[in-house]
Structure formats: C-alpha cells, structure tokens
Amino acid sequence: MTTGFDAPTTAIDDITGDYTIDTSHSRLGFVARHAMVTKVRGQFGAFEGTARIDEANPSASKVDLTIQVASVETGSADRDGHLKSADFFDAEKYPTITFTSTKVERDGDDWEITGDLTIKDVTKAVTIEFEQTGSAVDPFGNTRVGFEGDVTVNRKDWGLTWNAALETGGVLVSEKIKLEFDVSAIRNA
C-alpha cells in the first residue's frame, strides 16, 4: 500500500461487475534507467480498457487494454520522437500496444493478472501483480474501484533493441523496464 496518502475507502463489499477504465484518473507509465545513473519516467496519455471483475470466481475476470503508442510522454519532445520512431515503437507502423488477460487469480486484496502483451508485432505473456486500493462512490454517482500494479520486463523481448554503448561501460538505455499501472475504473451502468 502506498504510504503518505489518505487511507483508501471501501464503499462496496463486492466489486463484481463490468468496468471501464477512467483514463483521466489513471496512469499507464514506465521507468527506464538512463546512462545507468538515473531513472527516466514516462507514460502513455491515450488508452482505453475494460475489465470484468468477479470476486467469487476470479478466473472468470477479464481485462482488455489498448494503448495509443503516439501518446508516449517523457517530458522531452526529442526523446518522445525517438521512442515513436522505428528505433523503438515504430508508432506509424504499429500504432497500438495491447494487453489481453488470459488468467486472473486473487488472494485477498492482491490480484495476479497474466495476459498477452503485444508491442509491435510481438506477443509475450506477462504476469502483473495488482493491489486493490479501494472503492468509492464519487459525487456523480459512479462506483469506482482502484488498483495499483507493476511488472519489470526486458524490452528486447518485444524487439525494442536500440541502444548505445557508453565509454565507461554499460548502455544508454536499460534493457529492463518497469511498467506501472495506477487504475481507476468505473462500474458500467
């Protein structure tokens, strides 16, 4: 659980239902090491997703996510342009990244979602650990649930191989990338 924030709320005991990710209150981010000395953070600003949550039978749960590659943001226009280029994501040829769950397990507030992550034309299975961070009914009458999760992957597994060697040893961009998910989802009416 993230510390330093107000305690999460639990407005509903059973979060079973169909949900749509609220993109304006969610973040799909990533962290990479740069020049082996610091972390560079980025995120995708445009994405959409749905979830079917079944508390009693977690294996009946499902998650689908589509990310617009051209929406990548790292705080540097030059770096963003490089990430969109054929050196990395090749956004013109491969405009989306997708994730489709294949297995969902639950242990209390901890959920483990395994699915197919497709970047460019490569699909690999990844397992993401999520913590349920609460539920609420917002001032507009929406029932919301929150989840936070992350997973570390090797970008080379998806053909994202561009790099530059450093004279001092090491490389400019780490091969391991941490994917971060902060999700607020609204139960469908």
Rosetta blueprint (number, residue, H / E / L):
1 M L
2 T L
3 T L
4 G L
5 F L
6 D L
7 A L
8 P L
9 T L
10 T L
11 A L
12 I L
13 D L
14 D L
15 I L
16 T L
17 G E
18 D E
19 Y E
20 T E
21 I E
22 D L
23 T H
24 S H
25 H H
26 S L
27 R E
28 L E
29 G E
30 F E
31 V E
32 A E
33 R E
34 H E
35 A L
36 M L
37 V L
38 T E
39 K E
40 V E
41 R E
42 G E
43 Q E
44 F E
45 G L
46 A L
47 F E
48 E E
49 G E
50 T E
51 A E
52 R E
53 I E
54 D L
55 E L
56 A L
57 N L
58 P H
59 S H
60 A H
61 S L
62 K E
63 V E
64 D E
65 L E
66 T E
67 I E
68 Q E
69 V H
70 A H
71 S H
72 V E
73 E E
74 T L
75 G L
76 S L
77 A H
78 D H
79 R H
80 D H
81 G H
82 H H
83 L H
84 K H
85 S L
86 A L
87 D L
88 F L
89 F L
90 D L
91 A L
92 E L
93 K L
94 Y L
95 P L
96 T E
97 I E
98 T E
99 F E
100 T E
101 S E
102 T E
103 K E
104 V E
105 E E
106 R E
107 D E
108 G L
109 D L
110 D E
111 W E
112 E E
113 I E
114 T E
115 G E
116 D E
117 L E
118 T E
119 I E
120 K L
121 D L
122 V E
123 T E
124 K E
125 A E
126 V E
127 T E
128 I E
129 E E
130 F E
131 E E
132 Q E
133 T E
134 G E
135 S E
136 A E
137 V E
138 D L
139 P L
140 F L
141 G L
142 N L
143 T E
144 R E
145 V E
146 G E
147 F E
148 E E
149 G E
150 D E
151 V E
152 T E
153 V E
154 N E
155 R H
156 K H
157 D H
158 W H
159 G L
160 L L
161 T L
162 W L
163 N L
164 A L
165 A E
166 L L
167 E L
168 T L
169 G L
170 G L
171 V E
172 L L
173 V E
174 S L
175 E L
176 K E
177 I E
178 K E
179 L E
180 E E
181 F E
182 D E
183 V E
184 S E
185 A E
186 I E
187 R E
188 N L
189 A L
